[in-house]
Amino acid sequence: MGTERKIVVAIFVSQPFWFFFATNLAPFLINDKFLDIFLIYNFIISEILCIFVGKKSGFQLRNKTKIQKSRNTDMTKEQRHQIIMNALLKKGAAQVTELADILQVSSVTIRKDLTELEKENKLYRSHGKAIMLNPFTNNRSVNEKEKLFTEQKTLIGREAAKLITNNDSIILASGTTVHALARNIVPNGRITVVSASLQVSETLSEHENIDILQLGGMLRHSSLSVVGEYSEMILKNCAFSKLYLGVDGIDFDFGFSTTDMREANLNRKMMHTAQKTIVLADSSKFGKRGFAKIGDTEEIDIIITDAGISPKDRATIEDLGIDLIIAK
């Protein structure tokens, strides 16, 4: 038995004796001075017990902390990386402080882990947080884009074509999803289409009941579409029921965007001429940003996307009052 335990036991064993002596024998044997001494004795004993109990609790707490730290120290770097990636897969993004709390390690350790994972192209770091993918899009050629998400784009184009009515006048911007729309347009009556894309105009030229106005201007080789002041001049005297717009990214904080400043300017001019702006974007475009902002998300009337959109993005779109069509 340890010394501390012996002292505590001795105190508890002696307490009944002193209580009996003070209440039964002391009044007959001693005066009030003895009772004062007895009260002081009890006070000292109480303090001693508090010190021992508190010391024991503190010892247990320190041991628990050491065990917790030991557990965290035993976790390998690879295990931490796996937990971080699992968190990003579930939420899409996570703060450094949040990951530090989950793993019970310092923020410095988390930042080192994130730096390594970013070098491996597994995540992207931005302003004290980590996100699953790099939000900034690169300018790719139209031939390369045509090979990406082809099934989703076809479904989106099919849904978008359903909104076109007889004798409609619409304007089509550029992009592979807009091209997918063009392949799905089979009008019953006559319609008028103004197009910025050479590919779109060529596809629609197969239908004799579609009047096509091809915008002029400078040709972008990567997208096979036109941009510039000549394109914008033609739009000044036109009005359309709908604008179908392809984008490179939709970020609810930044807005919707493309990779080319000239294209963004033309798209804004198109928006001013149309009663409704309809954005065609597969689910991979959400959370992404292009170099050039076209407009704020609130300026969009309808978004048509595929079933891969996350519940969080879907809820945000609905909260903004934007009509959402899921192509299936």
ROMARGU-539025 format. One record per residue (C-alpha): residue number from 1; residue in one letter; x, y, z. Coordinates in steps of 0.5 Angstrom, whole numbers, plus 500, padded with zeros to 3 digits. Layout:
N
(NUM,A,(X,Y,Z)) ...
***
This chain:
328
(1,M,(500,500,500)) (2,G,(503,507,498)) (3,T,(504,512,503)) (4,E,(499,517,500)) (5,R,(494,511,501)) (6,K,(496,510,508)) (7,I,(495,517,510)) (8,V,(488,517,507)) (9,V,(486,510,511)) (10,A,(489,513,517)) (11,I,(485,519,517)) (12,F,(478,516,515)) (13,V,(479,510,521)) (14,S,(481,516,526)) (15,Q,(475,520,524)) (16,P,(469,516,528)) (17,F,(474,516,534)) (18,W,(475,523,534)) (19,F,(467,525,533)) (20,F,(465,520,539)) (21,F,(470,523,543)) (22,A,(468,530,542)) (23,T,(460,529,542)) (24,N,(460,524,548)) (25,L,(466,525,553)) (26,A,(469,532,551)) (27,P,(464,536,554)) (28,F,(465,532,561)) (29,L,(473,532,561)) (30,I,(475,539,557)) (31,N,(473,546,556)) (32,D,(471,550,550)) (33,K,(478,551,548)) (34,F,(479,544,546)) (35,L,(473,544,542)) (36,D,(476,550,538)) (37,I,(482,545,537)) (38,F,(478,540,535)) (39,L,(475,544,529)) (40,I,(481,546,527)) (41,Y,(484,539,527)) (42,N,(477,537,522)) (43,F,(479,543,518)) (44,I,(486,541,517)) (45,I,(484,534,515)) (46,S,(479,536,510)) (47,E,(484,540,507)) (48,I,(489,534,507)) (49,L,(484,530,503)) (50,C,(482,535,498)) (51,I,(490,535,496)) (52,F,(490,528,496)) (53,V,(484,527,492)) (54,G,(486,533,487)) (55,K,(493,530,486)) (56,K,(490,524,484)) (57,S,(485,527,479)) (58,G,(490,531,476)) (59,F,(495,525,475)) (60,Q,(489,521,472)) (61,L,(488,527,467)) (62,R,(495,527,465)) (63,N,(495,520,464)) (64,K,(489,520,460)) (65,T,(492,526,456)) (66,K,(499,522,455)) (67,I,(495,516,452)) (68,Q,(491,520,447)) (69,K,(497,524,445)) (70,S,(500,517,444)) (71,R,(495,514,440)) (72,N,(495,520,435)) (73,T,(503,520,435)) (74,D,(502,512,433)) (75,M,(498,514,427)) (76,T,(502,514,421)) (77,K,(502,519,416)) (78,E,(499,515,411)) (79,Q,(493,514,416)) (80,R,(492,521,417)) (81,H,(492,522,409)) (82,Q,(487,517,408)) (83,I,(483,520,414)) (84,I,(484,527,410)) (85,M,(482,524,403)) (86,N,(475,521,406)) (87,A,(473,527,410)) (88,L,(474,531,403)) (89,L,(470,525,399)) (90,K,(464,526,404)) (91,K,(464,534,404)) (92,G,(468,536,398)) (93,A,(472,541,403)) (94,A,(475,542,410)) (95,Q,(478,547,414)) (96,V,(485,546,417)) (97,T,(483,547,424)) (98,E,(477,542,423)) (99,L,(482,537,420)) (100,A,(486,538,426)) (101,D,(481,537,431)) (102,I,(479,530,427)) (103,L,(486,528,428)) (104,Q,(488,531,434)) (105,V,(494,534,432)) (106,S,(497,541,431)) (107,S,(495,545,425)) (108,V,(502,545,423)) (109,T,(502,538,422)) (110,I,(495,538,418)) (111,R,(499,544,413)) (112,K,(504,539,412)) (113,D,(500,533,410)) (114,L,(496,538,405)) (115,T,(502,540,402)) (116,E,(504,533,400)) (117,L,(497,531,398)) (118,E,(497,537,394)) (119,K,(504,535,390)) (120,E,(501,529,389)) (121,N,(495,532,385)) (122,K,(490,529,390)) (123,L,(487,536,393)) (124,Y,(487,543,392)) (125,R,(489,548,398)) (126,S,(486,555,398)) (127,H,(485,560,404)) (128,G,(486,555,410)) (129,K,(482,550,407)) (130,A,(483,544,403)) (131,I,(478,542,397)) (132,M,(478,536,393)) (133,L,(479,539,386)) (134,N,(483,545,383)) (135,P,(477,550,382)) (136,F,(481,553,376)) (137,T,(479,551,370)) (138,N,(484,550,364)) (139,N,(483,552,357)) (140,R,(482,546,353)) (141,S,(481,545,345)) (142,V,(474,543,343)) (143,N,(476,536,341)) (144,E,(479,535,348)) (145,K,(472,537,351)) (146,E,(468,533,346)) (147,K,(471,527,349)) (148,L,(469,528,357)) (149,F,(462,527,360)) (150,T,(459,525,353)) (151,E,(453,521,356)) (152,Q,(451,527,361)) (153,K,(452,532,355)) (154,T,(447,528,351)) (155,L,(442,528,356)) (156,I,(443,535,358)) (157,G,(442,537,350)) (158,R,(436,533,350)) (159,E,(433,536,356)) (160,A,(435,543,353)) (161,A,(432,542,346)) (162,K,(425,541,350)) (163,L,(424,548,352)) (164,I,(424,550,344)) (165,T,(418,552,342)) (166,N,(415,553,334)) (167,N,(417,560,331)) (168,D,(422,561,337)) (169,S,(428,565,336)) (170,I,(434,563,340)) (171,I,(441,565,341)) (172,L,(447,559,342)) (173,A,(453,561,345)) (174,S,(459,556,344)) (175,G,(462,550,348)) (176,T,(461,542,347)) (177,T,(454,542,351)) (178,V,(451,547,347)) (179,H,(453,543,341)) (180,A,(450,537,344)) (181,L,(444,541,344)) (182,A,(444,543,337)) (183,R,(445,535,335)) (184,N,(438,534,339)) (185,I,(434,540,336)) (186,V,(429,537,331)) (187,P,(424,543,330)) (188,N,(417,542,328)) (189,G,(416,549,326)) (190,R,(420,554,324)) (191,I,(425,557,328)) (192,T,(431,562,328)) (193,V,(438,561,331)) (194,V,(443,566,332)) (195,S,(450,562,334)) (196,A,(457,564,336)) (197,S,(459,557,334)) (198,L,(462,554,327)) (199,Q,(460,547,330)) (200,V,(453,549,332)) (201,S,(451,552,325)) (202,E,(454,547,321)) (203,T,(450,542,325)) (204,L,(444,546,325)) (205,S,(445,547,317)) (206,E,(442,540,316)) (207,H,(435,543,318)) (208,E,(432,547,312)) (209,N,(426,550,317)) (210,I,(432,553,322)) (211,D,(434,560,320)) (212,I,(441,561,322)) (213,L,(445,567,323)) (214,Q,(452,566,324)) (215,L,(456,571,328)) (216,G,(462,574,325)) (217,G,(468,576,329)) (218,M,(475,573,331)) (219,L,(475,566,331)) (220,R,(478,562,337)) (221,H,(481,556,335)) (222,S,(481,552,341)) (223,S,(473,553,341)) (224,L,(471,554,334)) (225,S,(467,560,336)) (226,V,(467,567,334)) (227,V,(469,573,339)) (228,G,(470,581,339)) (229,E,(466,587,337)) (230,Y,(463,585,331)) (231,S,(460,579,334)) (232,E,(457,584,339)) (233,M,(455,589,334)) (234,I,(450,584,331)) (235,L,(447,583,337)) (236,K,(445,590,339)) (237,N,(439,590,334)) (238,C,(436,583,336)) (239,A,(432,580,341)) (240,F,(431,573,343)) (241,S,(427,569,348)) (242,K,(432,564,350)) (243,L,(440,564,351)) (244,Y,(443,557,352)) (245,L,(450,558,355)) (246,G,(455,553,356)) (247,V,(460,555,362)) (248,D,(467,553,364)) (249,G,(465,553,372)) (250,I,(460,555,377)) (251,D,(462,557,383)) (252,F,(456,560,388)) (253,D,(461,565,391)) (254,F,(465,567,384)) (255,G,(459,566,379)) (256,F,(459,563,373)) (257,S,(465,564,368)) (258,T,(469,562,362)) (259,T,(477,561,361)) (260,D,(477,567,355)) (261,M,(475,574,357)) (262,R,(473,576,350)) (263,E,(468,570,350)) (264,A,(466,573,357)) (265,N,(464,579,354)) (266,L,(460,577,348)) (267,N,(456,572,353)) (268,R,(454,578,357)) (269,K,(452,582,351)) (270,M,(448,576,349)) (271,M,(445,576,356)) (272,H,(442,583,355)) (273,T,(438,581,349)) (274,A,(435,574,352)) (275,Q,(429,574,356)) (276,K,(432,568,359)) (277,T,(439,565,361)) (278,I,(439,558,361)) (279,V,(446,555,363)) (280,L,(448,548,360)) (281,A,(453,545,365)) (282,D,(455,538,367)) (283,S,(456,536,374)) (284,S,(463,537,374)) (285,K,(463,544,373)) (286,F,(460,546,380)) (287,G,(465,549,384)) (288,K,(470,551,379)) (289,R,(472,558,376)) (290,G,(474,560,370)) (291,F,(479,566,369)) (292,A,(473,571,366)) (293,K,(467,572,370)) (294,I,(461,572,366)) (295,G,(456,574,371)) (296,D,(453,572,378)) (297,T,(449,566,379)) (298,E,(443,570,381)) (299,E,(443,572,374)) (300,I,(441,565,371)) (301,D,(434,563,370)) (302,I,(435,556,369)) (303,I,(440,551,370)) (304,I,(440,544,366)) (305,T,(445,539,369)) (306,D,(446,531,370)) (307,A,(444,527,376)) (308,G,(451,527,379)) (309,I,(450,534,382)) (310,S,(451,534,389)) (311,P,(445,535,394)) (312,K,(449,541,397)) (313,D,(449,544,390)) (314,R,(442,542,389)) (315,A,(440,546,395)) (316,T,(444,552,394)) (317,I,(441,553,387)) (318,E,(434,552,389)) (319,D,(435,557,395)) (320,L,(437,562,390)) (321,G,(430,561,386)) (322,I,(434,558,380)) (323,D,(430,553,376)) (324,L,(434,547,376)) (325,I,(433,541,371)) (326,I,(436,534,372)) (327,A,(437,531,365)) (328,K,(436,523,366)) 
***
